[in-house]
């Protein structure tokens, strides 16, 4: 039985590594790259498909699935809204990017709505044909010059949402860098306990350009 888990707040903390990336070598993540992001704690991949939240924004839901071969877990790394990032350009630490869902063309999106189950900030997928608004923009937080992937999966990266939402973060979240709740959608047959923690991800699959 496949489980879906709602992804809840504003800061996505990742460990970026080279997983099953056929034909690729260690180096920076680049614009145009197609990735799968694995939640190390729960062993689920960032997932979305054309099912909308029943409350809150009503936008396309973003969840986590355990299936390795799930075709709805691919995301393309792109430049921020209204900016072109040429294919193959290394992504710099501090750069604003979009993560666009391959199968639906909608972008990972932050906004002021609360998650339907956790009460934390909701994360959704938004836009049409890869175009939405500035709340699709996420700033890459990492040390060094570039968002680097390597065979050890050792590069830690955070994604901070658009600047317009940062001032709404509660003081505790501003200090600690945010929270990330994983919850089971109502379609799950078994209950999943609420988990409040910074979630660590890595690039599980990176397709060559």
Buried (B, 14 or more C-beta within 10 A) or exposed (E): EEBBBBBBBBBBBBBBBBBEBEEBEEEBBBBBBBBBBBBBBBEBBBBBBEEEBEEBBEBBBBBBBBEBEBEBBBBBBBBBBEEEBEEEBBBBBEBBBBBBBBEBBBBBBBBEBBBBBBEBBBBBBBBEEBBBBBBBBBBBBBEEEBBBBBEEBEBBBBBBBBEBBBEEBEEEBEEEBBBBBBBBBEEBEEEBEBBEEBBBBBBBBBBEE
